[in-house]
Amino acid sequence: MARQAKAERQPARYWDPYLAGAILGLVLFATFAVTGHGLGASGGMARLIAAAEGQLAPDHVQRNPELATAVGGAGHPLDHWLVWMLVGVFIGGLVSGLLAGRFRLTTFHGPQITPRSRWALALIGGTLVGFGARMARGCTSGQALSGGAVLSVGSFVFMLSVFAGGYLLAYLFRRVWN
């Protein structure tokens, strides 16, 4: 019996970036119109972390004004719309990747670095970005999209700093990827 090789599905083409940007702008406009606030992931993540920390160390959360605000207020911290926006982003990305044939578990890394080192660097970088987002009072989506949409000077300074830092670190770490 001859075996037929299973043909791999070709991934769908990426969306046109201008169309995707226009749709993102419409989503941002709708968010402002419906909620009175812009988009931003760090606020939802802060509420999730505060809720988890509230389960582990409730006294510490009550003594910390920022954590107490995230946990307290109107109802349960998981009732906030930003938390559910994060859930929607995760589910939407997963469904999109599955439908486009682009979902696979892999670790991209250069020849000079192991997958384990790549994950360690990603964890360190993600932690630093999360800390910086809290200090800046917003992540790149909140600062760049929402802040830029309302012409916030601080948001433009933030984004210039993000790009400058990104180019500097890319220059310093380029040997890891080559």
Secondary structure, 3 states (H helix, E strand, C coil): CCCCCCCCCCCCCCCCHHHHHHHHHHHHHHHHHHHCCCCCCHHHHHHHHHHHHHHHCHHHHHHCHHHHHHHCCCCCHHHCHHHHHHHHHHHHHHHHHHHHCCCCCCCCCCCCCCHHHHHHHHHHHHHHHHHHHHHCCCCHHHHHHHHHHCCCHHHHHHHHHHHHHHHHHHHHHHHHHC
